[in-house]
Amino acid sequence: MYIFVLFMAQRNHICDGGSASEDTADFKEENSMSEEEVMPYVFPNEQHVPNCKEDSPSLDEAATVKELHALFKLFTDYGSRVRRFNGQQIIVESSEAQHIRIVDPKLSTNAIIRLAGEKFIEFLETSDIDFLMAGHLFSYQFSSLNKEVARDAMLIFYLLASAEKVGQKHFDHARKLLDRCDELSSSEGDPVQRLVFYFSKALNERIDQETRKMRSINFWKKQFFGVEEELMSIDSTYLAVFKAIPAGLIIDLAAIQAIVDHVPAARKIHIIDFSIKGGQQHSILMQALMAQRKPPLQHLKITAVTTKSKHKIEETGNRLRNFGQSLNLPFSFHVVIVDDILNLEEALLPVDHDETVIVYSAFFLRTMLAEPDRLEHLFRVIKNTKPYLMIVAEVETNHNSPGFGSRFIEALFFYGAQFDCLEDCMKNDESNRFNVESFYYSRGIHNVVAAEGEQRTFSKVKVEVWRAFFERFGMVETSLGITPLKQAQLVLKDFPSASSSTFEMDGKCLIIGWKETPLYSLSAWKFN
């Protein structure tokens, strides 16, 4: 009953009538977590909480329902949490799928997931159900929808049924359902077909591991071979995504504005960057610092910390040096490479006494959630550099739950929004879209769905979990600046997909989403 219970929670949460105009304070009061509730998802290996690195034990149905209800507070309301500037919505008016009122003629991927989930729940309430036969009945009941939507909803139905059977360890039945998914899905179809294609591969891999078979292992070996280096080498894909999707630019501009607003009088600034990539954010920062300062900045130093791809980082440094010279900006760039973050020491990050230190981390901290000793070591080193400000961008979802069912549902909605976003923003750039989905998203889906224990090499948690962790190091959340929402609004004017981008302020943190599904968070922190 994993998937059944989670979709019941999802349905009830939406149908209870949460509105996008509700006060943020009300939302936080309903969904906030105490430190005792949050910390198991930061350090799931401690003895007093379930170990997310171990397979969940086999539970009877009642125990499973009880366990999953304890996790419901971690789920966001995908239909109402995030504020949208323009565009239409899909409004769920009751718990019955036939009462979904479609305002937007083109359903989003996550709307189709909810639509299929409604019918999936109805069928689960029927005893002795044959999901393959139910799929045909399902298709008939949605004959009033257009052919493509009905087909995609049926495909999601089969995927949910497959995951349900995998959760129950009914692998033979799950295989038959996954074979149906494979027949109907494709890595080059519409967003739902592509989403199901990768989730089906991951579910098959999970079955293979649990039954000691190797049916699909070659697919994932091909996907993961040198994936980090491959992503670093396809600079054109990275730039194409950055130009096409507004979230990246919104995060960079909001982070830059926060830095400029917090250090208006600093004469020497030292930025320690743990995720510099192409360095485009620092080109923008250089211009902002030169344009808004009187007297001018005396020196800007950037230290890039990495555990791989030193050559690419040095290329980034050369570009930034040349750009700094064109602005007549005193600038220096340093690379710190360590084979393991445990080998990072304060001595490798020399800070002059008159420098204002700012730490920037974009989507880096989550890579150490499965290794809390490394995460704690990193923060001890950071704290010793006495930073004035730390900017953190992270993914806003929870893929760190101990139970398979909760991870599956959260991942399905998260990647549903991601595939939908790529479809809308990169529909004329199929090559780069395919690169992102096949190299990056497929790896993330596999990590959530197929991997357990030490195989789960990275994870994702929400900002409320990071808040609990940061507080342990005496960090205090601070404002991002004066106008993060106005900046986002200005950025969106240059993107044709503006009406689909969503965002809100969760306290002092900026949440960025796609068609009402939260995807990313940006926050600023100071050490006491």
N, C-alpha and C positions, 0 to 999 in steps of 0.2 A: 504493500500500500504506500510505498514511498511517494511515487509521483502523484497518486490520488490525493493524499493528504496535503501535499504542497500546492497542488492546483486548487484545492478547496480553500486554502488560506489565501491564495492569490485572488480567487474569485470573490471571496467575502470582503477582502480588503478593498477591492475596487468597487463592489456593489454597495458598500456601506456609504458611498457618496462623498468620498474625499474630494475637495475642490481645489483647483490650482490657486484660488484666491485666498485660501486659508492662511492665517498668520503663521509665519515660520516658527514662532515661539510655540504655537499649539502643536505643530508637527514635531518639534523636538521633544516636547513634553510627552507625547504619545510614544515616540520611538527611541528615546534616549536610553542608554544602558549604563548601569553602574559599573564601577571599575571591576568588581567581582565577576560581572557578567561578560565584560569585554575581554579581560586578560586571557581567558582560555583560547581566544582566537588570535592573540598575539604570540603566546608561547603555549601551543597546544600539547607540548611534550611534558609539562610539569605533572607531577603525580596526582594532584588533586582534581585534574580535569581529564576528559577523554583525550586519547592520543590520536591526533589526526594523521599520524604517519603509520597507523596500523589499520588494517581492514576492520570495519565495523562488525561486531559480532552478529550472528544470526539471531533475530528477535522474532517473537510471535507478533501478530498483527497489532494487538493492543499495546504492547510495549513500544512498537515502532511508532504508532500514533502519538504516544506520550512523549517519546524522545523528540520527534519532529515538531510537536507543538512548542517545545522549549526553544526551538530555533526560529519560530515565526517572527519574533521581534527583530530579527536581523534583516528581514525582507523589506524593501521599499515598495511603495505603491507606484507601480510603473505608469498607472493611468492618471495620476493627479499630483505627484510630488513636484514636478519641475514646471516652471512658468515658461510659457511660450509667447513671443511677441505677436506673431501673426499665424495664419494658417488655420486649418480645420482640425477637429478632433474626432476620435471615435468614442462615443459615449456608451458605456455599459449601464443600462437602466435597471436590470434585474439579473438574477442568477441564471436565467435561461438564455441559451445562445440565440434563439430565434427572436429575442427581444433586444438584441444589439442594434442600436440605431446608427446607421452608417452615414455620417455627415460628409466625410471625405470619400469621394468615389474610388480612390485608390487606397486600399488598405496597406498599412505598413506591415513589415514582417512580424513585428511583435503583436500587432492586432490580429493577424492570422494565427499566431501561436495561441493567443487568448481564446480566439474563436474555436480552434480545434480543441483546446483544453476544456472548454465548456462541454463539448459533446463527449470528450473522453471521460469526463467525470460521470456524465449520465450513463454511459455504457458500463463503467466500473461498478456502478450501483446495482447492476444486473448480475446475478450469480451465473456461474458456468458460461462465461462469455467466450466466444471465439472471435478474437480481434480481427482476424483476416476477413471473416464474414461481416463483422461490424463495420469494417472499413467500407465495404460496398454499400451497406445501409447508410453509413455516414455520408457517402457521396450523393446518394439519392436525396437525403434530407436537406442538402445544401444546393440542390439543383436550381434554386432561385437566384443564387449568386452567379457571377460570370464564370466561365469555364476555368480560367486560370486560378481564380481565388479558390474555387471548390477543389481543384486538383491539389493546390498547395496545402490547403487545410487538411485534406485527407493524408497527405504526405507527413505532416506534423503529427497527425493522429497515430500513424504507424510508428513514428519515431518514439512518441510517448509510451505507446504500448510496448515497444521493444525495451525501453529503459525500465519500465515497470517489471517486465519479466527478468531482466538482468538483475535488478534489485532483489527479486525473489529467488534468484539463482535457478530459474527455469530456462536453462540455456538453449535447449533444443527448440523450444517455442520462440525464444528471442531470435534465434538464427533465422527462422522462417520469416519473421517480421522484418528483420534487417535485410534479408534478401529482397523483400518487396521494396524497402527503402532504396536499396541499391538500383533496382530496376527503374525507379521513378526519379531519382536524383542525379545530379551531374555537377562537376566542378565548373562547368561553363553555362549553367542554366540561369534562372532568375534567382534572387537572393534566397528564397526559401529552399529551392533545390540545392543551391551551393551549401547552405547552412546544414541541411540534412546530410549531404554527401560526406562532410567532414565529421559530423557527429556519429553517423553510422559507422564510419571507419574506426572511430575511437571506441564505440561500444563493442565492435567485433574484436578489437584488440584486447579489451577488458575480458571478454569471454575467453579468448585465446590464453591469456595469462592465468585465468582461474582454472582452465581445463588443461593447462600445459600443452596447448597446441600452438602452432606458429603460422596460422593461416595468413594473417595480414601484417606480420612483423616487417616484411620487406618494404611495404608502403611507408611505414613510419621511419625506417632506417633511411630511406631515400629522402624523406622530408627533413630529417634532423641532421643529416650529414653536413657539418660545417655551417649550420644555419646562421650563427652570429656573424661569422666572417662573410657569408654570402650577402647578408643584409647590409653590412658595411660597404660591400663592394658595389652594390647597385645604387650608386648615388642618384641616378636619374629617377629611380622609383621613390626614394626618400623625398626628393625635391618635388616630385609630381604630387605626392600625397600632401605635402605641406602647403602647396599652392591650391590644391583642390578642396581640402577639408578645412573648415573655419576653426575647429577646436584647437589645433596646434598653434595657429597665429594668435588666437584669443589668450591662450595660456602664456605664450611668450610675451605678448604686450602687457598683460596684467602683471606678470612677474617683473618685467622691466620697470613699469610704472611704480610698483611697490618699492623697488630698490631706490629709484630716483626720489620718491617721496620721503623715504626713511633716512636718507643720508644727504640732505641738501647742502650741508656745510663741510662735508668730508673732503679733504684735499688729496688724500691717497686712499684708493680703494683696492682691496685684494679680494677677488672672487675665487672661491674654491668650488669647482664644478665637477660633479660626479657623473655627469651624463651630457658631455659637451656635443657629441655627434658632429653635425656639420658646422656648428658654431654660429648659425644665422641669428640666434637671439643676442649674441654679443655684438654683432655688427649693428643691430638696432640700438642696443644699450650705448654703444660708443657715440652714436649720433645724438641720442637723448642727453647724455652727459655733457657733450660739447655745446648743445643748444640751450641748456637750461641753467648753466653755471656762471656765476660772477662772484668772485674771481674764478678763473678756469681751473679745471682739475690738474693737479701736479703730476699724478701718475696713476695709471690703471694696470694692475697685475692680474692675470688670470692663470690659475693653476688647475690643470686638467688631471683628474685622477682616473686611472683605468687599470683593468686587469688583462686587457688584450688590445689588439689592433693599434699598437703604438704608431705604426707608419701612418695610418689614416689620421690619427690625432695630430701628428706633427704637420701633416698637410693642412689641417684646419688652422693650426697655429700660424703657419706661414701666410695663409690668406688673411688672418686677423692682423698680423703685423703689417702687411701691405696696406690694409684698409686703415689701420691706425695712423700710418705715415701720411696717407692721403688727407687725413683730418688734422694733421699736426698734433696728434694726441700722444703724449709720452706713454709708451705701452710696452709691457713685457709679457711673455708667455712661457709657461713651464709645464712640462709633462712629468707626472709621477706615475710610474708603472710598477705594480706589485702583482706577483703571481697568485696571491691570496690576500683578501682584505684583512685577515688576521695579522699580516705582515706590515700593514700600514701603521706608521708611527708618527708622532708629533714632529719629530726631527725632519721628516720628509716634507713637511709643510711649513717651511720657515716663514714666520710672520714678523715684520718689522714693528717696532713699538708704536709707530705713528700711523700704522695702517688701520683702516676700518675694514674688518673681515666680514664677508658675506658668503654664506654657503648656499649653493644651488643644487638641488637634487630633483631631477625629472624622471620619474618612473624607474628609479634605481633601488629604492629601499625594499620594494616588494620582492626583489630577487633574493633577499636574505631572510625572508619570513620562515622558510623551512630550516634555517640555520641561525637560531636566535643568539648563539654565542658570537657570531660574526656581526650581527646587527648591534648588539650591546657594545662590542669592541669598537665598532665604527663610531658610535655616539660618544664613547669616552674620549676618543681621539678628537672628534669635532669639538666637544666641550672644552678641551684643553687649549684649542686655538683661540678661545674667547671670542667667538663670532658675535658681531652686533646684531645680525639678522640671519635667519635661515628660511629659504623659500623652498616649499615642497609641492611638487606636482605628482599626483598618484592616480591610479585607476579607482573609480568609485563603484566597487562591487565586492561581494564576498564569495571567494572561491576557496575558502580555508575551513569550511565546516567539516566536522568529523564524518558526517554521514554522506553517502554517495548521492542519495536522492536530492538533498538540499543543494549540493554543489551542481548537480545536473540542471535543475530548474533555473538557478541563478545564472549559470553559464549560458543556457539556452536563450534567455532574454538579453543578456549582455552581448553575446555575439550576434544575436538576431538584429540588434540595433546597429552593430558594427557593419554587418553585411549590407544592411539597408542603406547605411550612410555611404558606403563605397559605391553602391548601385546608383544612387542619386548624384553623387559628386564626381564620379569617375566613369560615367556611362560611355564617354567617348575615348576612354583610355583603358581598354580591356587588358592590355599587356601588363601595365603597372598594377591594376586592380588584382589580376591573377597572382602576381608576385607577392603582394601583401597577404592575400588569403591563403595561398599555398605554403608560403615560407613561415609566416608569423602566426596568423590566426589558427591554422591547423595545429601548430605546436601547442598553442594555449589550450585548445579544445582537448587535445590528447592528454595534456597535463592534468586537466580537471576531471575528465571522464574515465580515462583508461589507467592512469597511474595511481598507485598507492604507496605509502611508506616512503622510502628513500628515493623512489622513482619520481616523486613529485618535487621537482627541483625549484619551482618558484610558485608564488601564490599571489592572491589579491585580497585586500580587505578594505573596508570603508573608512572614511575619515574619523568616525567615532572611535574606531580601534586605534588609529594612529594617535589620536588625542590622548587616550589612556596611556599609550607607550611613552609619548613625549613628556607627559607630566612626571613620569618616573625620573626623568633627567632634569627636572626643574625648569622645563620649557613652558613658556606662556604664549598662547596664541595672540597675535596682534593683527591690526587692520592691514589689509592689502593696499590701502591707499584711499583716495577720495572717490574715485569713479570707476571701479571695475565693471559694473553693469553698463555704464554709459560707454566705456571702451568697447565692450562686447557688442553693443548695439551698433557702434560705428563700424567695427570690423565686418559685421554681417551685411552691411549695405553693399559690399563689394562681392558678395557670393550669391549666386542664383538660388542656393539652397537655404537662404536665410530663414524662411518660415519654418523649417524643420529643426533648426538649432534651438535648444532650450537651455536655460540656466536660471539659477537662483542663488541667493546668499543664504547659506546655512550657518547662522551666526556670522563669524568673520571670514568664513571660507566660501570660495566661489565654486559652485557645482555646475558643470557643463554637461549637457546631454544631447540626445538625438531623439526627436519625436517622443519626448517625455520619459525617456529612459536615461537615468543618470549614468555617465560614463567616466568622467574625470573630476578630480578635485584639485584646487589650488589654495594653499594656505601659507601664512607667514608666521614665524615663531621667533621669540627671543629667549635667551637663557637668563635665569635669575642670577 
